[in-house]
């Protein structure tokens, strides 16, 4: 039985996760759109990093040909002309690792470079580096430096070609700064011992289920909770949840009146106990302050690890779609406007120009989670100085419905969350997202990537365009209907 680098790191997070990966992988959750995006971006960053090592040679053997990959690695190491090896593969004591970059530094000495798509060093990377050092040195590699190569968040793309010397930051990770060899050996012994058991270890769900990664067996170990479970009180801390559970209180309906909660948490508890929405008196004042014309606005963006257009940095958002519903005055006909970038050219100017024209003269521009739209508008103003004054006029009109709902509203169907995907169906069951082909932002970004791909057939493009427009339109129409429904409570 072999333990790979990824499995070792999984075992550091949770031994049960490791066991299930090896013995019961069929129990894993399906990859969601967010995880697919992360994997693909990591792959792209890895390819970009390889350009910093001209003349480097890639191990041709694929992930299922590990023994062949080990042989190819041995052959390349004997060739002094090969200055760097990508995906160099080693095994020591049944532990196998594939390195991102193995660079020949002097004579027979090497440097190990681990490439990450993050923009800074994260503490749990230390185990990733330590297990590689353990295996390479055990396999007889004279290892000098162990480096982490990550994206530089301050890098600004010129729109032509990536300057890999500036796109990445290389940080040396010294042995004394990392995980000791003794700890690695102890953990490996424990992991092999666990893997040889007939059943997975009995580990209760906890923080390790999401830290540092959401485990792919999360749903297996964390079945859906009842809608009145105490952990679904908004923003309740883990300590308070454990205190309630220790007292035998699992239902929100059983929480004692003298249990310490914030005022808003108390509102949520009362809402669940009475099975009725809670509406604070302050809601009326908030809604009365709105000024027509009202615009209901939503953006869709992608935030690629590698900057897409000139002036952008890693993980900057590319805005590719907006939807606006506009109501000139109470009782007037509701109008809808929309924008969708339809090719791979820079969408920022047409996005901004059309948006500013559409919301011009608005009294308030209603959004859900103002900080997102505000930040994207700030980005656009920085990238497009000629539009800065128009963008400023948009920003001062923003009105955050999420902020208002958090302060004044709770519904039992929120289940502790104020996500629009839960808030809207709670008050408007007919406006579910279940029938939409695109139902959340990450999926929209992936669909847009397919839509603008020149290789996508015209018929499929038409289908994807329709799905994107329906999703964004649904979000802004939901804001319109939600505001209408909330007015009936005041």
N, C-alpha and C positions, 0 to 999 in steps of 0.2 A: 504494500500500500504506500502511495506517495502522498505527500502534502506539498501543495504548490504554494507559491508566495501569496496568492490571493486567498487561498484556504487558510493559511497560517494567520493572516490578518483578520479574516472572518472569525477564527477561533479566539483571537485576542478580544474581539468585541463580545463574542458569546460562544461558549463551547457547544451549545445546542445548535446554533447556526451552522457551525462547522460540521457537526454530525449529520444534520439534515442535508447539507450540500452533498455529502459523500454518499449517504445511504438512502435518503428519501428526497431526491431533488424534485420529484413530481409534485411535492407539497408546496413548492414555491409559488408566490403570486405571479401573475402575468406581468411582464414589463410594462409599466405605464409610460405615457408619452414623455414625461419629465425625465425618466431614467434613460429612455432611448436617446433623448437629446444630449444628456450628459455623456453617454458612451460615445456618440458620434463626434461630439466636440472634442473629447479626449483623444480620439483617433486623429482628428485633423491637427490638433496641437502637436501631437507626436510627430506627424509628418513634417510639420513646419520646423520643429526643433532639429530634425535630422539635417536640415540645410546648414546648420552651424558646424557640421562636421563633414566638410567636403572630402569625397573619396571613401566615405564610410560604406560598408558592405552589409546588406540585409541578409539575415538567415532566411533561406527560401522555404524551409520546412514549416508547415502550418501548425496550428495549435494541437491537432490530432496526431502529429508526427514528432513527438518529443524526442524519442531516441535518435531519430535522424537529425533533429535540430542540435542535439548534443554532439553528434559526430561532426556535423558541419562547423560547429563552433571550434572544436578541437583543431580541425584542419586550418581554419582561418587564423587561429592563434599562432600557428607555426609560420605564418607568412608575415615577415617583418614589414612588408610593403603595405599591409592593411593597417591603417591608422585608427580605424574605429569600426566596431561591429554593432549592428542594430539587432535587437532581439537575441543577443548571445544567451545560450541556454546551458545551465549547469545543474548537476545533481550531486548531492552529498548526503549520505545517511538517509536516503529515501525522501529527501526534501529537494524540490525542484524549483528553480527560478528562471525567468526570462528577463534579462535586463534591457532597459530602454536603450542605453548607450554604454558600451564598454570601449574606452579610449586608451590607446597605447600612449603612455606618457614618456617613458625613458627605458630603452632596452626592453626588458621583459616585464616592466612594471605597468600597471594599468590604473586608470581612474574610472570609477563607476558614476554614471550620471542617471538619476531618476527624473523623468519628466512628468510634471503635473500641470494640469490646466488651471489650477488655482492661481491666485495672485499673491499668495504669501505662504510661508511655511506654517503647517498646522501640526500640533503636537503628535497626533496619531501617525503622521508620516514616519516618525522615528522607528516604529516597528517594521514598516515597509523597507526602510534602509538597512536596519539591523539584520533582518533575515537574509537579505541579499549578501551582506558582508559575511555572515556566518557560512553561507553555502559556497560563495566564491573562494574564500580563504580555505575552507575545508576541501575544496576541489583543487587546491594547489595554485590558485591565482595570487600573484604578488600584488596585493591591492594597496594603492597609495591613498589618494583622496576618494571620498564618497561625497558626491555633490547632489544637491537638489536643484533642478532647473524649472523655474516657474514663470508664468507670464508677468510682465511688468505693467501694472495698471496705469502707469504714467506715460506709457508709450503712445505716441500719436502717429497714426498711419498717414502716409503722404498720398495714398490712393494709387500708388504705382507698384511697388514691390516691398515686401516686408524686410525690414532691416533686423535680421535675427540677432545681431549683436546688441540691439536695444529692445527688441520685442521681449526678450527673456532676461531674467535675473538668475545668476548661478550662485548658490550659497553652499559653502563647504559645511559638511556635517561631521564634526570630529567625534571619534569614538567616545571620549569622555563626556560628550554632550548628549549622547544617545542612550540606547538600551544596552545593558551589559550583556556580555556573552553568556554569563551564568544564567541570567533571566531567560534569554532565548533558549538555552538548553533545557531549562526547567519547563518552559512552556511547551516545547516540542515533546518532551516526555509525557506531559499531561495530555496533550492533544492525541498522540498515538494511543495512549491508554484509553481515552474516551472513545476513539474510533473503533477499538476492538471490543467494545461492549455490545451486548445484543440489543440494548435499547438506548435511546437518547438520554442525556442527563436531565434530571428533573430541575429545570431552572424556571422560576416564575417570571412572567413578563415584568419589565421594568424599564429603567432609563436606557439600558443597553439595546432595547428594541429599535431605538431611533438615533442612538449616539454611538459613533460618529456618522453612521449611515442608517437609513431606514432599511431594516432587514427584509430580505425577500420572502421570509416566512412570517412576516408580521401578522397577517390575517389568520394564519394557522394557529399562532400562539395567542393572538388577541381577538377572540371572536367578538362580534358586534355586541355592544353593551345595551341594556335597556335604555329607552329614551329618558328615563327618570333617574339614571345612575348618578350618584353624587359627584363623580368626576366630570360631569357635564355642566356643572355650575360654571358660568363664565369666569375665566381667569382665576379659578380656585387653585391654590398651590398644592403640590404633592403632599406636603406635610399635613394640611387640613384634610385632604382626601383620606390619607392613612389613619388619621385620628378618628374620622367618622367610621371607616371600615372596621377599625379595631373595636369600636363600640357597638358593632353589629348593625350599623346604619348604612344600607346600600342605596336606598331610594331617597331622592330629593324630598319626597313627600314626608319623610320621617325625620328630616333635619329639625332639631329642637329650635324653638324661637330664640333661645338665648345663645345659640352657637355663633361665634364671632364671624360675621360676614360684612362686606361693604354694603352700602345702601343699594347699589345697583345689583349686587348678588342677591340681596334680600328680595328685590323686585322680581328677579328671575325665579327664585324659590317659590314666591307667592303665585307667580304665573303658572308654574307647573302644578302646584297644589290645587289651584282652582280650575286648571285646564282652560284658562282664558288669557288672552293677551293683556299685558300690562302697558298702559299708556300714561306717561307722566304729564302733568299739567303744562310743563314747559314746551311740549310739542306744539301746542297751538301758537305760542309766541314765535317759535322757530319758523313755522309755516307762514304765518302772517307777514313775516319780514321779506318773503320772496317778491321779486319785482319782475313783471313781464316786460318784454318778451322773455319767455323761458326757453332755454335750450338744454336738452338732455344729451350728454356727450359721453362717448366711450372710445378709447384707443385700443389698438392691438399692435404689439411690437414683438420683435425677436431680439435677443441679446447674445450675439455670437461671441464665443471666446476670442476668435480672431476678428479684429475690426474689419468691417465690410467696405467702408467708404472713407474718403479723405477727411482728416480732422477727427476721426473716431479713435477711441482707445479700446482695449479688450473689455468685453462685456458691456459696452455702451449699447443702448437700445436703438434699434432701427425701427422707426414707426412706419408701418406699411398699410394701416387701415384705420378709418374712423367712421363712426356713425353718429348722426345728430338728428334728434326729433325736435322740432321747433314749434312753439305755441305762442302766437303773437299776443293773445289776450284770452281771458277766460271765455270758454264757449266757442272759440275760433276753431277752424279746421286744423288738425294736427298735420304738419308737414314733415316729410322725412328726406334727409340728404345723406349721401355716403361717398366714401372714397376708398378705392382699393388699388394699390400699386400692381400693375399687370405684367411687369417684366423685371429683369434683374438690374435695371439702371437705378441710380440713386433716387429714392422716393421722397427725400426730405423737403425739397422745394415745392413740388406739387401738393404734397400732404399739407404743408404749412399754409401755402397760399389759398388753397380751397377751403381749409378749415377756418381761417381768419375771415374770409369772405362770408362764410355760412353763418357764423356766430356773431357777426358784426351787429352792434346795436342791442345785443341782448342785455336784459336787466340782470339776470342770473344765469349761470351755466351750471347745471346740476350734474354732478359726477358721483361715483361711488368709490371712495378711497382717494381723496383729493391729492394725497402725497404723491401718488403715481403720476397722475396727469401733470401736476405741478412740476415734478422733476423732469418729465419728458419735454415740457414746454421750455424749461430752463435750458435743457440740452439744445433744443432747436434754436433758441435765441443766441446761444454761444456759437453754434455752427453757422447760423445765417444772420449776420448783423443787420442786413437791410430789412429784415422782418422783426427785429427786436422790439420796436415800439408797438407794433400790432400784437405781438405775442404778450407783451406786458398788459395790454388792455384785456386780453382773454384771461390772464391769470387773476386779475383783481376781481373778476366776475364769478370765479369758481365758488360753488356751494356744495359742501360735502354731505350727501344724504347718509353715508355710513356714520359719520361723526354724530349726526342728529339721532339716528336710530340707536346707536350705542348709549347715548345719554338719556334717551326718553322712551324707548320701546323694548319690549321683550315678548316673545311668543314661545309657547312650549315646544313648538316644532323646530325652533332654532337649535336645540340640542347643544347649547353652549357656544355656538358659533354665530358670527355675524356675516358670514360669507353670503354674497348675493345669491348663490346657488341654493341656499337654504332659506334665506329671508323671503325671497320672492314667492316660492311655492307655499310658504307658511301662510301668507296673506292672499295669494293668488294661485290656487291649485291648478287652474287652467293654464298657467304659464310655466309649465315644467320644462326642464332642459332635456328630458329623457328622449324626446323624439328628434332632437337635432343631431345631425351627423357630426358637427363640430360643437362641442359643449363646454370647452374651457380654453383659456388663453394659450397654454403650451401646445395643445393640439392644433390651434389655429396657426401657430407659427410653423409647425411641421407641414400642415396642409398648404400654407402659402409657399413654402419652399418647393413643394411638388408643382404647385400651380405655375410658378414662374420658370420652372425648369424647361428648357427648350426641347428636351427629349420627351416631355409629356404630350401624349396625343391630344389633338384639338377637342375631341369629344370629352375626354377626361378633364381637360382644363375647364370646359364649360360647367361640368358637374362640380368641380372643386370651387370655382368662382361662386356658384350659387350657394354652396354650403357655407362659405366664408361670409358672404353678404347676409345670409339668413341669421347666422350666429350673432354678428355684431349688431344687426338691427334688432334682434331679440333683446339684447342687453339694454339698449336705450329705450325701447318700448316698455320693457319691464320697469325701468325707472319712472316712466310716465304713469303707468298703471299703479305702481306702488305708492306714488305720491297721492294719486287720486284716492286710493283706499285709505291711506293714513288720514286724509282730510275728513273722512267720515267719522273718525274717532274723536274729533275735536269740536 
